[in-house]
């Protein structure tokens, strides 16, 4: 029920009743705020057609375990993605519709979840809480889609930013619910919000960081931990060097997670990639973590360099690990490029080239690993230049592997190889 979902965001005590269903909420969300009026008025938008379509199709495509109301909102969220297309130029009626929808959507949540009220479950507590959490998660999913769409369009972004404080306040209330499903959806939406806001998200970091740090330590729910690692990457891209004050805690936890035997193996590839995101964001300031990060990457690359004899599933997982390690190296090289501390990377060059050679000789890498590996070779040559020229000339990766990538039918691999060839030629010719 919608009342349960929205009022539950407040974390206090209010009786949940069957006053209306989610289909009623989605009907209300098909209207928006008319900004032309001094007093806000509710006006119909094109989204009402989406609602009616979602209600009809939800009956046909409902997943087991979902009520009609849950299915309507789930299908609506999915339908929003392809139907909202951003056009360049002046604000269009389509953009006005998005603004109107977003405005009223946030206002409905805020109005129905005042700070001092909460909920008392009537009926079967466990069932009601499960339904409530499912619906809160779907609402957060709606917000994530809206944030992504409005944040990517300049004509709508300035209006969208006016609601950032309200949105973060709502997400903090979701965290207070202590439900994993809703929490994960809110965390994903925050990642989208950070990416949309950019460097200005720094003002939310002092309060948000305590949730981030706590979630990175959540070994019991590995999917939850993986989501949070992805959000760290979003924060790095949004904040860039403004994330530096929080890097001590984040890097400590990332390295601790990578060394843990209790963390599910699926989380480790994104953990490696996240190290590269941090290095790219803070540049030469990564120096204080360089030795610890490189030692961890070196141990991992030696452990996962060889995959012969494994079944397909194991080989696919090893490839994902290799790609994560390579992305970490790439972020580190790019982060140190043009800095006064590039010489700190020279001692690690021989091992990285050896790792690239072993990947090539194994002959079981997929296209993703191939593209990332040839990119790392280019990054190494581009960053270290003549300091690594002789090492590169001795490497198989700069010869047979590069030639193979240059003749690849995958245009992305071929483009990366052409760039790497130019970087290598510059490094060798100096």
N, C-alpha and C positions, 0 to 999 in steps of 0.2 A: 504494500500500500504506500501511496505517495506520502501520506502524513507521517507514517513511520520513518520513511527514508529521510525526509527533509528535517523533521523535528529532531531526529536522532543525532543530527550534526551538533546539537547544542550541548549534549552530554549531561543535562540536568534531569528533571523529573516532570514528565507530562504524560497523561493517559493517551495511548494510541487508540484511535477509533477507526471505523470503516466509513468515514465521511465521504471519501471519494477514492477512486482507483487511479492507477497510473495513466490509463487512457484519458482520464479527465485532465491530468497534469499536462500530457502531451497536447491535448486540445488547447489548453491555456498557453502552452509554449509556442503554439502556432501563431501567436499574436505578438506584437512588439510595441515599443514605445515610439510615439511620433515626436521627434525632436523639434519639429517646427512649432509646436505649441508651447506656450509658457507653462501650462499645466500638462503633465504627461497624460497622454490618451492612448488607449489600446486600439491599434489598427490592424487589420488582417494583413498577412504576408503570404507569399507563395509557399511557405513551409507548411501551411495547412493541408496542401495537397500531398506533401510527403507524409504527414501524420495519417491521413486517411489510407494512403497506400500501405504504410507500415502496419496499420491495424488489420488490413485485409490479408497481407502477405504473412504476417506473423503467425496466423492460424495454420498456414500451409507449411511453414519452415521452422516451427518452434522446436527448440532443443528439448530433450527429455529433462524433466525437473523444473522447467520454467513455467510460470503462470502466463496467462494471456497478457497481463499488464507488463510483466518483465520482458516478454518476447517483443512486445510493441516497442519498448524503449531500446532494446538491444538492436532490433532491425533498423530503427531510426538512426542510431549512432552509426551503423554501417552505411546506411544510405546517405548520410551527410557527406561522406568523404568524396565520392565522385561527383555529386550534384553541385557542390559549391566550387565553382571555378572562378579564379581571380583574373580579372582583366586589367590591363595597364591603362593608365590615363585617369580621367576625372572619375569621381565616385558615380557608380551606376545604380539603377534601382535594385540590382541584385545585391550590391554592397550595402545599400541602405537597409535591405531586408535582413542581412546578416547582423548589422548593428542593432536593429530593432529586436531581433530574436535574442541576441546575446544580452542586451540590456534587460529585457524582461526575464530571461532565464535566471540571471544573477539576482534580480530583485525578488523573484519568487522564493529562491532559496534563502536569501537574507531575511525576508519577512517571516517565513515559516520556521526559522531557526534563531530566535532572539537569544541573546547571551545568557539570560537568567532562567530559561526554561529547559526542560529535558523530557525524559520519557519513562513511564512505567508500563511494562508490557502486560497486556490483558490477554488471557488465553494461554496457549502453550508457549512458555517463554523461549525455549530453544528454537522452535519453529519460527516464531515471530522475529527473533533476533537474526536468524539466518536469512529470512526474507528481507529484513531491514538492511542487513549488510550488503545483500545482493543488489538492492535498489540504490543504496548509497554509492556502491561501486560503479553502477551504470551511470549515475548522475556525474560522477567524476570523469567517467569516460566521455560523456557528452561535453563537459567543459574542456577536456583535453583536445577534442576535435575542433571545437570552436576556437580555442586559443591558437592552435596551429594555423587555422585558416585566416583568422583576423590578424594574427601577428605577422603573417607573410605578405600582407598587403599594406602599402603605405597609406592609402586613403582611409583605411579603417584602424590602423595601428594606434594613432594618437588618441582615439576615443576608447579603444580597448584598454590602453594603459591606465585610464582613469579608474578602472575596476580592479587593478592589480592588488591593492591593499585588501579589498574585500575578499578577493579570491584566496589570497594566502591565509586570511583569517578563517575562511571556510575549511581549508585543508588542515589547519591546525586542529580544528574541531573534529575532523575525521580521524586524525591521529589519536585524539583523546578517546575515541570509541574502542580502541584496542581490538580491532578486527583485521585479520591479515588481508582478506580480500579487498576491503575498502581501502586499507592502508596502502596496498600496492598500487591501486588505481590512482589514489591521490598523489603518490610519489611520482608516477609516470606523468601525471598532469603538471606537477611542479617542474619536472624536467622540460616539458614543452613551454611552460611559462618562463622559465629562466632563459631558454633559447630565444624566445620572442622578445623579452625585455632587454637582454644583453647585459652590458656592464652595470646597468642600474639595479640589477638583481642583488648587487652587493649589500644593499641596505637590509635585505631579509636574512642574510647569512648568519649573523650572530645568534638569532633565535632558531633558524632552521638547522644550523650545523649540529645541534645536540641530537636531533632526530636522525640526521644523516649518519653521524658517528655510531649511534645505537644500532641502526639498521645494518651497517657494514659488519657489525659483530654478530649478526643473527645467523649462526650456523645451522640452527634447527630447521629453518625454512630457507632452503638454498635458492629457490626461485625468487624469494623476496630479496635475498642478498644480491642476486644477479641483477634484479631491477635497480637496486640502489647503486650498484657499480656503474650501470648505464647512465644513471642520473648524474653521477660524478663527472662522466664524460661530457654530458650536456652543460654542466656548470663550468667546466674548463673552457669549452668553446664560447660560452656566454661571457664569463668574467675575465678570461685570459689571465694576466698577471695579478688581478685583484683577488684571485683565489689563493695567493701565496700565504696569507696569514693562517690558512687552515690546512696547509699541505703537510705540516709535521704530523698531525693526527691522522690524516688520510693515508699518507704514505706508510706510516707505521702499521696501520691496520691492513692495508693492501699486502704488504710484505708478510705480515703475520698470517693472513689468510692463505697466501700461496704456499707457505711452509706447513700448513696444517693438514693433518690426515683426516680430520673430521669434516672438512668442507667437501660438498659434493663436487665431483670432477667437472661437471658442466659449467661451473662458475669460473674455473681457472682461465680459460681462453679470454673472456672479457676482462679479467683481472690484469692479465699481461697487457692487453690493449690500453687499459686505463692508465697504466704507467706512462705509455707514450703520450696520451692525452695531456697528462699533467706536465710532462717535460716540454711539450709543444707550447703549453699555455704560459709557463713561467720562464722559459728560455734558460739562460745561463745560471739562473738562480737554482736550477735543478742540481747544481754542483754538489750541494750538501747531501743529496740522496744518491749521487751517481755511483759510488762504490758499492753500496748495498744493492741497488737496482741491477747493476751490471753483473754482480756475483750471482744474484738470483736467476737472471736471464741466462747466464753461462751454464749454470748447473742444469737448468731446464732444457736448454738446447742440446746439451750432451745426452740427457736422458731420453729425449724424444727425437733425436736425429735419425734413428733407424727404425723402419716400420716393416721391413720384410718379414713375411711369415704370419702377419696378422690378418684376421678376417676383415671384411669390408667395413663393418661397424667400427672396429677398433682403428682401422686406417683412417676413416673419416674423422674420428675424434682426434687422432694424432695430428692430422692436417689442420684442424681448427686450433690446436695448441701451437703448432708451428706458425700459423698466421698471426696469432696473438703475440707471440714472441717477436716476430718480424715487425709488426705494427709498433711494438714498444721501441725497438731499435730505430725505426723510421722517425718516430716522434722525438726521440732523443737527438738524433742527428740534425733534424730540422730545427729543433729548439736551440741548439748550440751554433747553428750556422751564423756566420758574420759576427760572432762574439769574440771576445779576447781570450776565451777559455777553450777554444776548439782543440788545443793541444792535449787537453785532458782525455780526449777520446782516442788518441793515437794508440795507447797500449792495448785497447780492446779490439782494434781493427783486425789483427791476425785471426783471432778466434771467430769473429763475425764472418769473415771471408771463408774460413774453414766450415762454418755452419752452412753457408750458402752452397759451398761445394758439395757437402754431404747431402743436402736437399736435392741438388741436381743429380747426383749419382744414384740416389735411391729410385728415381724414375716413377714414383707413385704419388707425386704432388698433384693436386687439382688445379684448376685454372685460377682460383682465388689466391692460393699460395704462390703460384707462379708469378702472378702480377705483383704481389706484395714483395716477393723475394727480389725480383729485378728492380723494383723501386728502391729497396734498401741498398742494393749495389750502387744505384745512381746517387742516393742520398749520401752514402759514404764517400764516394768520389767527389761529389759537389761540396761537401762540408770540409773534408780533410785536404782535398786538392793534392798538390805534389808531395805532401807528407805521407800519403799512402800510395803514391804512384807505382813504386817498385813492387809493393805487395799485390796491388791489383793486377799487374802484368803477370804475376806468377799464379794467379787464381784461375781455376777452370771457369768460374762464374763469369769472368770478363771475356771469355772466348766462346767455348761451345754453348754454354747456357745462354749467353747474350745472343749468339747467332740463331739459336732455336727460337728465342722469343721474338726476334726480328722477323722471322718467317711465320709467326703464329697467325692463324685465321681469326683469332680474337683481337678486334681492333684496340681494345683497352690494353691488352698485353703488349701489342705491337707499339702503341704510343708510348707506354712506359719504357720499353726497350730502346726506342729511338732517343728519348730524353736521356736515358742512362748512358747510351753510347756517346752522346755529346759531352756529358759530364766526365766520363772516363777519358775521352780524348783530351779534354782540357787538363785533367790531372796528370796524364802521362807526358804531355807535350811541354809542361812547364819545367 
